[in-house]
Amino acid sequence: MADQKPDTPDQALELLRKASEGLMYPSESEAPFDVFRWKPSGPDSLKDVQAHAKKGAAVQEQPVDEFFNELQESEDAQRFAELRRKLESVVSGLKVYRVGKINIDVYLVGKAGSGDWVGLHTSSVET
């Protein structure tokens, strides 16, 4: 049975919270995921990521396939595959953004049925 889109942003956040619970993003410093919801300032999620990023930090979009392919060798590869399926069932237009260098904020963001941006945030340390 296919996942049904959540009716409210709060339901979307709860689904993402459950899907990411206990999952750590592997990098030099493993980090948990947290959920977020933003009111859109326009049709492009990049501008809203820039608005929430550290002032002056470089924001780069990473292809979704590339982000999840890098996780296929992790101990939690199956959970990351499930996380991707859940994200894609909860939001439309899923994108991955990386903000900064060395201490990187990672945002997985898409549009909820309500029109708000919802997604997951984590961090990565890469030296």
C-alpha positions in Angstrom: 0.0 0.0 0.0 1.4 3.4 -1.0 2.0 6.1 1.6 -0.8 8.7 1.8 0.2 12.4 1.8 -0.3 13.9 5.3 -3.1 16.3 5.7 -1.3 18.9 7.8 2.3 20.1 8.2 2.3 18.8 11.7 1.4 15.3 10.5 4.3 15.6 7.9 6.7 16.6 10.6 5.7 13.7 12.8 6.1 11.2 10.0 9.6 12.6 9.3 10.5 12.7 13.0 9.5 9.0 13.4 11.4 8.0 10.2 14.6 9.7 11.3 14.4 8.9 15.0 17.7 7.5 16.3 19.3 7.8 12.8 22.7 9.5 12.7 24.2 11.1 9.6 27.7 9.7 9.2 30.6 12.1 8.9 33.6 12.9 11.1 31.1 13.7 13.8 27.9 11.8 13.5 24.8 14.0 14.0 21.1 13.3 14.4 18.4 14.7 12.2 15.9 17.3 13.3 12.6 18.3 11.6 11.8 21.8 10.5 8.9 23.7 8.9 9.2 27.1 7.2 6.7 29.4 5.7 7.8 29.9 2.1 9.0 33.4 1.0 8.7 32.4 -2.6 8.5 29.4 -4.9 12.2 28.4 -4.6 13.4 26.5 -1.5 17.0 27.7 -2.1 16.1 31.3 -1.0 14.5 30.0 2.2 17.6 27.8 2.9 19.8 30.9 2.4 17.6 32.8 4.8 18.1 30.2 7.5 21.8 29.6 6.8 24.7 31.2 8.5 25.1 34.7 7.1 27.4 34.6 4.1 27.7 30.8 4.0 27.9 29.2 0.6 24.8 27.1 -0.2 25.1 24.3 -2.7 22.4 22.0 -4.0 23.4 18.3 -4.1 21.5 15.9 -6.2 19.1 13.8 -4.1 20.4 10.5 -5.7 24.0 11.5 -4.9 23.2 12.3 -1.3 21.5 8.9 -0.7 23.9 6.9 -2.8 26.7 8.0 -0.5 24.8 6.4 2.4 24.4 3.0 0.7 27.6 1.7 2.4 26.7 2.8 5.9 25.6 0.5 8.6 22.1 2.1 8.4 21.8 1.8 4.6 18.4 0.3 4.7 17.1 2.9 7.2 18.4 5.7 4.9 16.6 4.1 1.9 13.4 4.0 4.0 14.0 7.6 5.0 14.2 8.6 1.4 11.0 6.8 0.6 9.3 8.5 3.5 10.6 12.0 2.5 9.4 11.5 -1.1 6.0 10.4 0.2 5.6 13.3 2.5 6.9 16.2 0.4 7.0 17.1 -3.3 10.1 18.5 -5.0 12.6 17.0 -2.6 16.0 18.8 -2.7 19.2 18.5 -0.7 21.3 21.6 0.2 24.7 21.8 1.8 25.6 25.0 3.6 29.1 26.0 4.5 32.5 24.3 4.5 34.0 21.9 7.1 31.0 22.4 9.5 28.2 21.8 7.0 24.5 22.1 7.6 22.5 19.7 5.4 18.9 20.4 4.6 16.5 17.9 3.0 13.6 20.0 2.0 10.4 19.8 0.0 6.9 21.3 -0.2 4.2 19.9 2.1 0.6 19.7 0.9 0.0 23.0 2.9 2.6 24.8 0.8 5.1 25.1 3.7 8.6 23.9 3.4 9.2 20.9 5.6 12.1 18.6 5.9 15.1 17.4 7.9 18.3 19.1 9.0 21.5 17.6 10.1 25.2 18.5 10.2 28.4 17.1 8.8 32.0 17.7 9.8 34.3 17.3 6.8 38.0 18.2 7.0 
